[in-house]
Amino acid sequence: MSLELILNGIILNFIIFSNFFTNREGGEIFSLFIITVAAAEAATGLAIALSIHRIRKSTRIDQLNLLKW
């Protein structure tokens, strides 16, 4: 959750600073890249959660020791 908030703050900074300077497209293009990375990160987390649910048949965190070393 905190990573998503950080990425959203970076997106806002890129867009705002690109409006202050002459290069208006630069900040918006970087923002699209960041949104793509955030979507890939969320999809990876969801895939891990779904695979754990399929293996363990449970979503209880206190019973989860699959990712421990």
CHARMM internal coordinates of N, CA and C (Angstrom, degrees):
IC EDIT
DIST 1 N 1 CA 1.4489
DIST 1 CA 1 C 1.5349
ANGL 1 N 1 CA 1 C 110.36
DIST 1 C 2 N 1.3063
ANGL 1 CA 1 C 2 N 116.67
DIHE 1 N 1 CA 1 C 2 N -43.02
DIST 2 N 2 CA 1.4592
ANGL 1 C 2 N 2 CA 118.24
DIHE 1 CA 1 C 2 N 2 CA -178.58
DIST 2 CA 2 C 1.5242
ANGL 2 N 2 CA 2 C 111.52
DIHE 1 C 2 N 2 CA 2 C -68.93
DIST 2 C 3 N 1.3336
ANGL 2 CA 2 C 3 N 117.40
DIHE 2 N 2 CA 2 C 3 N -31.30
DIST 3 N 3 CA 1.4596
ANGL 2 C 3 N 3 CA 120.15
DIHE 2 CA 2 C 3 N 3 CA 176.72
DIST 3 CA 3 C 1.5203
ANGL 3 N 3 CA 3 C 110.90
DIHE 2 C 3 N 3 CA 3 C -64.78
DIST 3 C 4 N 1.3182
ANGL 3 CA 3 C 4 N 116.81
DIHE 3 N 3 CA 3 C 4 N -38.55
DIST 4 N 4 CA 1.4621
ANGL 3 C 4 N 4 CA 120.48
DIHE 3 CA 3 C 4 N 4 CA 177.57
DIST 4 CA 4 C 1.5325
ANGL 4 N 4 CA 4 C 110.92
DIHE 3 C 4 N 4 CA 4 C -64.29
DIST 4 C 5 N 1.3268
ANGL 4 CA 4 C 5 N 116.80
DIHE 4 N 4 CA 4 C 5 N -40.17
DIST 5 N 5 CA 1.4632
ANGL 4 C 5 N 5 CA 120.07
DIHE 4 CA 4 C 5 N 5 CA 178.61
DIST 5 CA 5 C 1.5240
ANGL 5 N 5 CA 5 C 111.49
DIHE 4 C 5 N 5 CA 5 C -65.70
DIST 5 C 6 N 1.3263
ANGL 5 CA 5 C 6 N 116.25
DIHE 5 N 5 CA 5 C 6 N -39.02
DIST 6 N 6 CA 1.4566
ANGL 5 C 6 N 6 CA 119.94
DIHE 5 CA 5 C 6 N 6 CA 178.06
DIST 6 CA 6 C 1.5259
ANGL 6 N 6 CA 6 C 110.19
DIHE 5 C 6 N 6 CA 6 C -64.53
DIST 6 C 7 N 1.3265
ANGL 6 CA 6 C 7 N 116.82
DIHE 6 N 6 CA 6 C 7 N -44.43
DIST 7 N 7 CA 1.4656
ANGL 6 C 7 N 7 CA 120.04
DIHE 6 CA 6 C 7 N 7 CA 179.70
DIST 7 CA 7 C 1.5257
ANGL 7 N 7 CA 7 C 111.91
DIHE 6 C 7 N 7 CA 7 C -64.32
DIST 7 C 8 N 1.3257
ANGL 7 CA 7 C 8 N 116.99
DIHE 7 N 7 CA 7 C 8 N -37.67
DIST 8 N 8 CA 1.4696
ANGL 7 C 8 N 8 CA 119.52
DIHE 7 CA 7 C 8 N 8 CA 177.00
DIST 8 CA 8 C 1.5281
ANGL 8 N 8 CA 8 C 111.49
DIHE 7 C 8 N 8 CA 8 C -66.11
DIST 8 C 9 N 1.3227
ANGL 8 CA 8 C 9 N 117.27
DIHE 8 N 8 CA 8 C 9 N -37.21
DIST 9 N 9 CA 1.4623
ANGL 8 C 9 N 9 CA 120.46
DIHE 8 CA 8 C 9 N 9 CA 175.55
DIST 9 CA 9 C 1.5175
ANGL 9 N 9 CA 9 C 112.27
DIHE 8 C 9 N 9 CA 9 C -64.72
DIST 9 C 10 N 1.3277
ANGL 9 CA 9 C 10 N 116.35
DIHE 9 N 9 CA 9 C 10 N -38.88
DIST 10 N 10 CA 1.4599
ANGL 9 C 10 N 10 CA 120.15
DIHE 9 CA 9 C 10 N 10 CA 177.34
DIST 10 CA 10 C 1.5189
ANGL 10 N 10 CA 10 C 110.91
DIHE 9 C 10 N 10 CA 10 C -65.50
DIST 10 C 11 N 1.3161
ANGL 10 CA 10 C 11 N 116.31
DIHE 10 N 10 CA 10 C 11 N -40.44
DIST 11 N 11 CA 1.4736
ANGL 10 C 11 N 11 CA 120.39
DIHE 10 CA 10 C 11 N 11 CA 178.53
DIST 11 CA 11 C 1.5282
ANGL 11 N 11 CA 11 C 110.60
DIHE 10 C 11 N 11 CA 11 C -60.84
DIST 11 C 12 N 1.3291
ANGL 11 CA 11 C 12 N 116.04
DIHE 11 N 11 CA 11 C 12 N -45.49
DIST 12 N 12 CA 1.4654
ANGL 11 C 12 N 12 CA 119.41
DIHE 11 CA 11 C 12 N 12 CA 179.22
DIST 12 CA 12 C 1.5217
ANGL 12 N 12 CA 12 C 111.65
DIHE 11 C 12 N 12 CA 12 C -62.63
DIST 12 C 13 N 1.3297
ANGL 12 CA 12 C 13 N 116.95
DIHE 12 N 12 CA 12 C 13 N -40.18
DIST 13 N 13 CA 1.4605
ANGL 12 C 13 N 13 CA 119.77
DIHE 12 CA 12 C 13 N 13 CA 178.54
DIST 13 CA 13 C 1.5166
ANGL 13 N 13 CA 13 C 111.88
DIHE 12 C 13 N 13 CA 13 C -64.20
DIST 13 C 14 N 1.3256
ANGL 13 CA 13 C 14 N 117.33
DIHE 13 N 13 CA 13 C 14 N -42.67
DIST 14 N 14 CA 1.4625
ANGL 13 C 14 N 14 CA 119.90
DIHE 13 CA 13 C 14 N 14 CA 178.90
DIST 14 CA 14 C 1.5176
ANGL 14 N 14 CA 14 C 111.76
DIHE 13 C 14 N 14 CA 14 C -61.59
DIST 14 C 15 N 1.3154
ANGL 14 CA 14 C 15 N 117.19
DIHE 14 N 14 CA 14 C 15 N -43.24
DIST 15 N 15 CA 1.4664
ANGL 14 C 15 N 15 CA 120.22
DIHE 14 CA 14 C 15 N 15 CA -178.08
DIST 15 CA 15 C 1.5243
ANGL 15 N 15 CA 15 C 111.13
DIHE 14 C 15 N 15 CA 15 C -69.57
DIST 15 C 16 N 1.3122
ANGL 15 CA 15 C 16 N 117.33
DIHE 15 N 15 CA 15 C 16 N -42.53
DIST 16 N 16 CA 1.4674
ANGL 15 C 16 N 16 CA 120.25
DIHE 15 CA 15 C 16 N 16 CA -179.18
DIST 16 CA 16 C 1.5242
ANGL 16 N 16 CA 16 C 111.30
DIHE 15 C 16 N 16 CA 16 C -66.52
DIST 16 C 17 N 1.3366
ANGL 16 CA 16 C 17 N 116.97
DIHE 16 N 16 CA 16 C 17 N -44.92
DIST 17 N 17 CA 1.4604
ANGL 16 C 17 N 17 CA 119.16
DIHE 16 CA 16 C 17 N 17 CA -179.71
DIST 17 CA 17 C 1.5200
ANGL 17 N 17 CA 17 C 112.36
DIHE 16 C 17 N 17 CA 17 C -69.88
DIST 17 C 18 N 1.3252
ANGL 17 CA 17 C 18 N 117.99
DIHE 17 N 17 CA 17 C 18 N -29.09
DIST 18 N 18 CA 1.4631
ANGL 17 C 18 N 18 CA 118.84
DIHE 17 CA 17 C 18 N 18 CA 176.94
DIST 18 CA 18 C 1.5250
ANGL 18 N 18 CA 18 C 110.85
DIHE 17 C 18 N 18 CA 18 C -70.33
DIST 18 C 19 N 1.3233
ANGL 18 CA 18 C 19 N 118.19
DIHE 18 N 18 CA 18 C 19 N -26.77
DIST 19 N 19 CA 1.4608
ANGL 18 C 19 N 19 CA 120.34
DIHE 18 CA 18 C 19 N 19 CA 176.50
DIST 19 CA 19 C 1.5302
ANGL 19 N 19 CA 19 C 112.01
DIHE 18 C 19 N 19 CA 19 C -75.32
DIST 19 C 20 N 1.3311
ANGL 19 CA 19 C 20 N 117.37
DIHE 19 N 19 CA 19 C 20 N -26.40
DIST 20 N 20 CA 1.4543
ANGL 19 C 20 N 20 CA 120.19
DIHE 19 CA 19 C 20 N 20 CA 178.36
DIST 20 CA 20 C 1.5226
ANGL 20 N 20 CA 20 C 112.95
DIHE 19 C 20 N 20 CA 20 C -75.08
DIST 20 C 21 N 1.3132
ANGL 20 CA 20 C 21 N 116.65
DIHE 20 N 20 CA 20 C 21 N -29.51
DIST 21 N 21 CA 1.4504
ANGL 20 C 21 N 21 CA 120.78
DIHE 20 CA 20 C 21 N 21 CA -175.78
DIST 21 CA 21 C 1.5232
ANGL 21 N 21 CA 21 C 109.97
DIHE 20 C 21 N 21 CA 21 C -104.86
DIST 21 C 22 N 1.3286
ANGL 21 CA 21 C 22 N 116.97
DIHE 21 N 21 CA 21 C 22 N 176.95
DIST 22 N 22 CA 1.4684
ANGL 21 C 22 N 22 CA 120.71
DIHE 21 CA 21 C 22 N 22 CA -175.45
DIST 22 CA 22 C 1.5163
ANGL 22 N 22 CA 22 C 112.66
DIHE 21 C 22 N 22 CA 22 C -75.00
DIST 22 C 23 N 1.3222
ANGL 22 CA 22 C 23 N 118.69
DIHE 22 N 22 CA 22 C 23 N -24.04
DIST 23 N 23 CA 1.4574
ANGL 22 C 23 N 23 CA 121.57
DIHE 22 CA 22 C 23 N 23 CA -178.66
DIST 23 CA 23 C 1.5231
ANGL 23 N 23 CA 23 C 110.09
DIHE 22 C 23 N 23 CA 23 C -85.85
DIST 23 C 24 N 1.2974
ANGL 23 CA 23 C 24 N 117.72
DIHE 23 N 23 CA 23 C 24 N 87.68
DIST 24 N 24 CA 1.4624
ANGL 23 C 24 N 24 CA 121.31
DIHE 23 CA 23 C 24 N 24 CA -176.08
DIST 24 CA 24 C 1.5246
ANGL 24 N 24 CA 24 C 112.47
DIHE 23 C 24 N 24 CA 24 C -77.71
DIST 24 C 25 N 1.3184
ANGL 24 CA 24 C 25 N 118.59
DIHE 24 N 24 CA 24 C 25 N -29.02
DIST 25 N 25 CA 1.4605
ANGL 24 C 25 N 25 CA 120.25
DIHE 24 CA 24 C 25 N 25 CA -175.78
DIST 25 CA 25 C 1.5297
ANGL 25 N 25 CA 25 C 112.51
DIHE 24 C 25 N 25 CA 25 C -80.93
DIST 25 C 26 N 1.3161
ANGL 25 CA 25 C 26 N 117.78
DIHE 25 N 25 CA 25 C 26 N -22.40
DIST 26 N 26 CA 1.4613
ANGL 25 C 26 N 26 CA 121.04
DIHE 25 CA 25 C 26 N 26 CA -175.05
DIST 26 CA 26 C 1.5100
ANGL 26 N 26 CA 26 C 113.30
DIHE 25 C 26 N 26 CA 26 C -61.94
DIST 26 C 27 N 1.3106
ANGL 26 CA 26 C 27 N 117.54
DIHE 26 N 26 CA 26 C 27 N -48.50
DIST 27 N 27 CA 1.4578
ANGL 26 C 27 N 27 CA 121.05
DIHE 26 CA 26 C 27 N 27 CA -179.41
DIST 27 CA 27 C 1.5101
ANGL 27 N 27 CA 27 C 112.84
DIHE 26 C 27 N 27 CA 27 C -66.93
DIST 27 C 28 N 1.3242
ANGL 27 CA 27 C 28 N 116.26
DIHE 27 N 27 CA 27 C 28 N -35.40
DIST 28 N 28 CA 1.4612
ANGL 27 C 28 N 28 CA 119.26
DIHE 27 CA 27 C 28 N 28 CA 179.83
DIST 28 CA 28 C 1.5280
ANGL 28 N 28 CA 28 C 111.40
DIHE 27 C 28 N 28 CA 28 C -70.98
DIST 28 C 29 N 1.3208
ANGL 28 CA 28 C 29 N 117.03
DIHE 28 N 28 CA 28 C 29 N -35.68
DIST 29 N 29 CA 1.4616
ANGL 28 C 29 N 29 CA 119.94
DIHE 28 CA 28 C 29 N 29 CA 178.31
DIST 29 CA 29 C 1.5265
ANGL 29 N 29 CA 29 C 110.22
DIHE 28 C 29 N 29 CA 29 C -68.32
DIST 29 C 30 N 1.3375
ANGL 29 CA 29 C 30 N 117.42
DIHE 29 N 29 CA 29 C 30 N -43.58
DIST 30 N 30 CA 1.4625
ANGL 29 C 30 N 30 CA 120.25
DIHE 29 CA 29 C 30 N 30 CA 176.45
DIST 30 CA 30 C 1.5242
ANGL 30 N 30 CA 30 C 110.97
DIHE 29 C 30 N 30 CA 30 C -62.85
DIST 30 C 31 N 1.3207
ANGL 30 CA 30 C 31 N 117.21
DIHE 30 N 30 CA 30 C 31 N -34.90
DIST 31 N 31 CA 1.4610
ANGL 30 C 31 N 31 CA 120.31
DIHE 30 CA 30 C 31 N 31 CA 178.18
DIST 31 CA 31 C 1.5216
ANGL 31 N 31 CA 31 C 111.26
DIHE 30 C 31 N 31 CA 31 C -64.59
DIST 31 C 32 N 1.3132
ANGL 31 CA 31 C 32 N 116.80
DIHE 31 N 31 CA 31 C 32 N -38.67
DIST 32 N 32 CA 1.4645
ANGL 31 C 32 N 32 CA 119.55
DIHE 31 CA 31 C 32 N 32 CA 177.22
DIST 32 CA 32 C 1.5237
ANGL 32 N 32 CA 32 C 111.53
DIHE 31 C 32 N 32 CA 32 C -65.02
DIST 32 C 33 N 1.3329
ANGL 32 CA 32 C 33 N 117.04
DIHE 32 N 32 CA 32 C 33 N -37.91
DIST 33 N 33 CA 1.4619
ANGL 32 C 33 N 33 CA 119.70
DIHE 32 CA 32 C 33 N 33 CA 176.05
DIST 33 CA 33 C 1.5212
ANGL 33 N 33 CA 33 C 110.95
DIHE 32 C 33 N 33 CA 33 C -63.60
DIST 33 C 34 N 1.3189
ANGL 33 CA 33 C 34 N 117.50
DIHE 33 N 33 CA 33 C 34 N -41.16
DIST 34 N 34 CA 1.4624
ANGL 33 C 34 N 34 CA 120.85
DIHE 33 CA 33 C 34 N 34 CA -179.49
DIST 34 CA 34 C 1.5255
ANGL 34 N 34 CA 34 C 110.43
DIHE 33 C 34 N 34 CA 34 C -66.84
DIST 34 C 35 N 1.3215
ANGL 34 CA 34 C 35 N 117.74
DIHE 34 N 34 CA 34 C 35 N -39.80
DIST 35 N 35 CA 1.4682
ANGL 34 C 35 N 35 CA 120.61
DIHE 34 CA 34 C 35 N 35 CA 177.51
DIST 35 CA 35 C 1.5246
ANGL 35 N 35 CA 35 C 110.36
DIHE 34 C 35 N 35 CA 35 C -63.05
DIST 35 C 36 N 1.3295
ANGL 35 CA 35 C 36 N 116.88
DIHE 35 N 35 CA 35 C 36 N -38.27
DIST 36 N 36 CA 1.4629
ANGL 35 C 36 N 36 CA 120.85
DIHE 35 CA 35 C 36 N 36 CA 177.96
DIST 36 CA 36 C 1.5275
ANGL 36 N 36 CA 36 C 111.05
DIHE 35 C 36 N 36 CA 36 C -64.64
DIST 36 C 37 N 1.3180
ANGL 36 CA 36 C 37 N 117.27
DIHE 36 N 36 CA 36 C 37 N -42.99
DIST 37 N 37 CA 1.4645
ANGL 36 C 37 N 37 CA 120.84
DIHE 36 CA 36 C 37 N 37 CA 178.50
DIST 37 CA 37 C 1.5271
ANGL 37 N 37 CA 37 C 110.38
DIHE 36 C 37 N 37 CA 37 C -65.10
DIST 37 C 38 N 1.3258
ANGL 37 CA 37 C 38 N 117.52
DIHE 37 N 37 CA 37 C 38 N -40.39
DIST 38 N 38 CA 1.4668
ANGL 37 C 38 N 38 CA 120.63
DIHE 37 CA 37 C 38 N 38 CA 179.28
DIST 38 CA 38 C 1.5282
ANGL 38 N 38 CA 38 C 111.08
DIHE 37 C 38 N 38 CA 38 C -65.30
DIST 38 C 39 N 1.3300
ANGL 38 CA 38 C 39 N 117.56
DIHE 38 N 38 CA 38 C 39 N -38.03
DIST 39 N 39 CA 1.4650
ANGL 38 C 39 N 39 CA 120.32
DIHE 38 CA 38 C 39 N 39 CA 177.93
DIST 39 CA 39 C 1.5226
ANGL 39 N 39 CA 39 C 110.93
DIHE 38 C 39 N 39 CA 39 C -67.38
DIST 39 C 40 N 1.3211
ANGL 39 CA 39 C 40 N 117.04
DIHE 39 N 39 CA 39 C 40 N -39.30
DIST 40 N 40 CA 1.4664
ANGL 39 C 40 N 40 CA 120.25
DIHE 39 CA 39 C 40 N 40 CA 177.45
DIST 40 CA 40 C 1.5246
ANGL 40 N 40 CA 40 C 111.20
DIHE 39 C 40 N 40 CA 40 C -65.93
DIST 40 C 41 N 1.3319
ANGL 40 CA 40 C 41 N 116.65
DIHE 40 N 40 CA 40 C 41 N -37.86
DIST 41 N 41 CA 1.4609
ANGL 40 C 41 N 41 CA 120.52
DIHE 40 CA 40 C 41 N 41 CA 178.27
DIST 41 CA 41 C 1.5293
ANGL 41 N 41 CA 41 C 111.09
DIHE 40 C 41 N 41 CA 41 C -65.99
DIST 41 C 42 N 1.3172
ANGL 41 CA 41 C 42 N 117.27
DIHE 41 N 41 CA 41 C 42 N -40.73
DIST 42 N 42 CA 1.4659
ANGL 41 C 42 N 42 CA 120.61
DIHE 41 CA 41 C 42 N 42 CA 178.78
DIST 42 CA 42 C 1.5280
ANGL 42 N 42 CA 42 C 110.88
DIHE 41 C 42 N 42 CA 42 C -68.15
DIST 42 C 43 N 1.3237
ANGL 42 CA 42 C 43 N 117.49
DIHE 42 N 42 CA 42 C 43 N -38.48
DIST 43 N 43 CA 1.4625
ANGL 42 C 43 N 43 CA 120.67
DIHE 42 CA 42 C 43 N 43 CA 178.45
DIST 43 CA 43 C 1.5230
ANGL 43 N 43 CA 43 C 111.30
DIHE 42 C 43 N 43 CA 43 C -66.94
DIST 43 C 44 N 1.3253
ANGL 43 CA 43 C 44 N 117.14
DIHE 43 N 43 CA 43 C 44 N -36.64
DIST 44 N 44 CA 1.4639
ANGL 43 C 44 N 44 CA 120.50
DIHE 43 CA 43 C 44 N 44 CA 177.81
DIST 44 CA 44 C 1.5287
ANGL 44 N 44 CA 44 C 110.99
DIHE 43 C 44 N 44 CA 44 C -66.66
DIST 44 C 45 N 1.3184
ANGL 44 CA 44 C 45 N 117.02
DIHE 44 N 44 CA 44 C 45 N -43.14
DIST 45 N 45 CA 1.4608
ANGL 44 C 45 N 45 CA 120.35
DIHE 44 CA 44 C 45 N 45 CA 177.13
DIST 45 CA 45 C 1.5148
ANGL 45 N 45 CA 45 C 112.52
DIHE 44 C 45 N 45 CA 45 C -62.73
DIST 45 C 46 N 1.3172
ANGL 45 CA 45 C 46 N 117.06
DIHE 45 N 45 CA 45 C 46 N -40.62
DIST 46 N 46 CA 1.4599
ANGL 45 C 46 N 46 CA 120.76
DIHE 45 CA 45 C 46 N 46 CA 177.96
DIST 46 CA 46 C 1.5225
ANGL 46 N 46 CA 46 C 110.95
DIHE 45 C 46 N 46 CA 46 C -66.73
DIST 46 C 47 N 1.3294
ANGL 46 CA 46 C 47 N 117.64
DIHE 46 N 46 CA 46 C 47 N -38.99
DIST 47 N 47 CA 1.4649
ANGL 46 C 47 N 47 CA 120.62
DIHE 46 CA 46 C 47 N 47 CA 178.32
DIST 47 CA 47 C 1.5263
ANGL 47 N 47 CA 47 C 111.36
DIHE 46 C 47 N 47 CA 47 C -64.09
DIST 47 C 48 N 1.3396
ANGL 47 CA 47 C 48 N 116.61
DIHE 47 N 47 CA 47 C 48 N -39.85
DIST 48 N 48 CA 1.4664
ANGL 47 C 48 N 48 CA 119.89
DIHE 47 CA 47 C 48 N 48 CA 177.44
DIST 48 CA 48 C 1.5239
ANGL 48 N 48 CA 48 C 110.44
DIHE 47 C 48 N 48 CA 48 C -64.49
DIST 48 C 49 N 1.3252
ANGL 48 CA 48 C 49 N 117.19
DIHE 48 N 48 CA 48 C 49 N -44.21
DIST 49 N 49 CA 1.4640
ANGL 48 C 49 N 49 CA 120.55
DIHE 48 CA 48 C 49 N 49 CA 179.75
DIST 49 CA 49 C 1.5287
ANGL 49 N 49 CA 49 C 111.54
DIHE 48 C 49 N 49 CA 49 C -63.60
DIST 49 C 50 N 1.3212
ANGL 49 CA 49 C 50 N 117.37
DIHE 49 N 49 CA 49 C 50 N -40.32
DIST 50 N 50 CA 1.4629
ANGL 49 C 50 N 50 CA 119.88
DIHE 49 CA 49 C 50 N 50 CA 179.10
DIST 50 CA 50 C 1.5226
ANGL 50 N 50 CA 50 C 112.31
DIHE 49 C 50 N 50 CA 50 C -68.50
DIST 50 C 51 N 1.3214
ANGL 50 CA 50 C 51 N 117.05
DIHE 50 N 50 CA 50 C 51 N -38.62
DIST 51 N 51 CA 1.4600
ANGL 50 C 51 N 51 CA 118.94
DIHE 50 CA 50 C 51 N 51 CA 179.00
DIST 51 CA 51 C 1.5265
ANGL 51 N 51 CA 51 C 111.49
DIHE 50 C 51 N 51 CA 51 C -67.95
DIST 51 C 52 N 1.3164
ANGL 51 CA 51 C 52 N 117.81
DIHE 51 N 51 CA 51 C 52 N -36.82
DIST 52 N 52 CA 1.4597
ANGL 51 C 52 N 52 CA 121.00
DIHE 51 CA 51 C 52 N 52 CA 175.92
DIST 52 CA 52 C 1.5251
ANGL 52 N 52 CA 52 C 110.42
DIHE 51 C 52 N 52 CA 52 C -65.83
DIST 52 C 53 N 1.3282
ANGL 52 CA 52 C 53 N 116.70
DIHE 52 N 52 CA 52 C 53 N -39.60
DIST 53 N 53 CA 1.4644
ANGL 52 C 53 N 53 CA 119.88
DIHE 52 CA 52 C 53 N 53 CA 178.35
DIST 53 CA 53 C 1.5278
ANGL 53 N 53 CA 53 C 110.86
DIHE 52 C 53 N 53 CA 53 C -65.30
DIST 53 C 54 N 1.3145
ANGL 53 CA 53 C 54 N 117.70
DIHE 53 N 53 CA 53 C 54 N -37.86
DIST 54 N 54 CA 1.4654
ANGL 53 C 54 N 54 CA 120.22
DIHE 53 CA 53 C 54 N 54 CA 179.03
DIST 54 CA 54 C 1.5235
ANGL 54 N 54 CA 54 C 111.74
DIHE 53 C 54 N 54 CA 54 C -68.49
DIST 54 C 55 N 1.3291
ANGL 54 CA 54 C 55 N 117.24
DIHE 54 N 54 CA 54 C 55 N -36.33
DIST 55 N 55 CA 1.4621
ANGL 54 C 55 N 55 CA 120.07
DIHE 54 CA 54 C 55 N 55 CA -178.71
DIST 55 CA 55 C 1.5241
ANGL 55 N 55 CA 55 C 110.87
DIHE 54 C 55 N 55 CA 55 C -75.97
DIST 55 C 56 N 1.3166
ANGL 55 CA 55 C 56 N 117.47
DIHE 55 N 55 CA 55 C 56 N -47.34
DIST 56 N 56 CA 1.4663
ANGL 55 C 56 N 56 CA 122.63
DIHE 55 CA 55 C 56 N 56 CA -172.87
DIST 56 CA 56 C 1.5242
ANGL 56 N 56 CA 56 C 113.99
DIHE 55 C 56 N 56 CA 56 C -91.31
DIST 56 C 57 N 1.3258
ANGL 56 CA 56 C 57 N 118.21
DIHE 56 N 56 CA 56 C 57 N -17.65
DIST 57 N 57 CA 1.4671
ANGL 56 C 57 N 57 CA 123.12
DIHE 56 CA 56 C 57 N 57 CA -176.04
DIST 57 CA 57 C 1.5281
ANGL 57 N 57 CA 57 C 112.01
DIHE 56 C 57 N 57 CA 57 C 58.74
DIST 57 C 58 N 1.3333
ANGL 57 CA 57 C 58 N 115.91
DIHE 57 N 57 CA 57 C 58 N 27.60
DIST 58 N 58 CA 1.4489
ANGL 57 C 58 N 58 CA 121.11
DIHE 57 CA 57 C 58 N 58 CA 179.60
DIST 58 CA 58 C 1.5170
ANGL 58 N 58 CA 58 C 108.99
DIHE 57 C 58 N 58 CA 58 C -153.12
DIST 58 C 59 N 1.3299
ANGL 58 CA 58 C 59 N 115.24
DIHE 58 N 58 CA 58 C 59 N 150.57
DIST 59 N 59 CA 1.4578
ANGL 58 C 59 N 59 CA 119.81
DIHE 58 CA 58 C 59 N 59 CA 176.50
DIST 59 CA 59 C 1.5287
ANGL 59 N 59 CA 59 C 111.65
DIHE 58 C 59 N 59 CA 59 C -116.43
DIST 59 C 60 N 1.3284
ANGL 59 CA 59 C 60 N 116.66
DIHE 59 N 59 CA 59 C 60 N 15.57
DIST 60 N 60 CA 1.4662
ANGL 59 C 60 N 60 CA 120.05
DIHE 59 CA 59 C 60 N 60 CA 179.41
DIST 60 CA 60 C 1.5137
ANGL 60 N 60 CA 60 C 109.69
DIHE 59 C 60 N 60 CA 60 C -75.52
DIST 60 C 61 N 1.3148
ANGL 60 CA 60 C 61 N 116.10
DIHE 60 N 60 CA 60 C 61 N 125.54
DIST 61 N 61 CA 1.4560
ANGL 60 C 61 N 61 CA 121.13
DIHE 60 CA 60 C 61 N 61 CA -174.49
DIST 61 CA 61 C 1.5220
ANGL 61 N 61 CA 61 C 111.63
DIHE 60 C 61 N 61 CA 61 C -73.34
DIST 61 C 62 N 1.3191
ANGL 61 CA 61 C 62 N 118.21
DIHE 61 N 61 CA 61 C 62 N -31.64
DIST 62 N 62 CA 1.4618
ANGL 61 C 62 N 62 CA 119.33
DIHE 61 CA 61 C 62 N 62 CA -178.62
DIST 62 CA 62 C 1.5302
ANGL 62 N 62 CA 62 C 112.13
DIHE 61 C 62 N 62 CA 62 C -70.35
DIST 62 C 63 N 1.3273
ANGL 62 CA 62 C 63 N 118.34
DIHE 62 N 62 CA 62 C 63 N -18.26
DIST 63 N 63 CA 1.4613
ANGL 62 C 63 N 63 CA 121.24
DIHE 62 CA 62 C 63 N 63 CA 176.63
DIST 63 CA 63 C 1.5267
ANGL 63 N 63 CA 63 C 112.35
DIHE 62 C 63 N 63 CA 63 C -95.83
DIST 63 C 64 N 1.2939
ANGL 63 CA 63 C 64 N 117.48
DIHE 63 N 63 CA 63 C 64 N 0.17
DIST 64 N 64 CA 1.4511
ANGL 63 C 64 N 64 CA 120.93
DIHE 63 CA 63 C 64 N 64 CA -174.73
DIST 64 CA 64 C 1.5203
ANGL 64 N 64 CA 64 C 110.88
DIHE 63 C 64 N 64 CA 64 C -89.43
DIST 64 C 65 N 1.3215
ANGL 64 CA 64 C 65 N 116.74
DIHE 64 N 64 CA 64 C 65 N 113.36
DIST 65 N 65 CA 1.4537
ANGL 64 C 65 N 65 CA 121.14
DIHE 64 CA 64 C 65 N 65 CA 173.97
DIST 65 CA 65 C 1.5246
ANGL 65 N 65 CA 65 C 109.84
DIHE 64 C 65 N 65 CA 65 C -130.66
DIST 65 C 66 N 1.3105
ANGL 65 CA 65 C 66 N 118.20
DIHE 65 N 65 CA 65 C 66 N 20.34
DIST 66 N 66 CA 1.4575
ANGL 65 C 66 N 66 CA 123.08
DIHE 65 CA 65 C 66 N 66 CA -176.30
DIST 66 CA 66 C 1.5203
ANGL 66 N 66 CA 66 C 112.26
DIHE 65 C 66 N 66 CA 66 C -69.48
DIST 66 C 67 N 1.3419
ANGL 66 CA 66 C 67 N 117.73
DIHE 66 N 66 CA 66 C 67 N -35.11
DIST 67 N 67 CA 1.4489
ANGL 66 C 67 N 67 CA 121.54
DIHE 66 CA 66 C 67 N 67 CA -175.88
DIST 67 CA 67 C 1.5289
ANGL 67 N 67 CA 67 C 113.47
DIHE 66 C 67 N 67 CA 67 C -93.08
DIST 67 C 68 N 1.3227
ANGL 67 CA 67 C 68 N 117.76
DIHE 67 N 67 CA 67 C 68 N 6.30
DIST 68 N 68 CA 1.4598
ANGL 67 C 68 N 68 CA 120.44
DIHE 67 CA 67 C 68 N 68 CA 178.17
DIST 68 CA 68 C 1.5156
ANGL 68 N 68 CA 68 C 109.72
DIHE 67 C 68 N 68 CA 68 C -79.80
DIST 68 C 69 N 1.3322
ANGL 68 CA 68 C 69 N 116.44
DIHE 68 N 68 CA 68 C 69 N 156.28
DIST 69 N 69 CA 1.4694
ANGL 68 C 69 N 69 CA 120.28
DIHE 68 CA 68 C 69 N 69 CA -179.27
DIST 69 CA 69 C 1.4883
ANGL 69 N 69 CA 69 C 109.94
DIHE 68 C 69 N 69 CA 69 C -76.70
END
COOR INIT
IC SEED 1 N 1 CA 1 C
IC BUILD
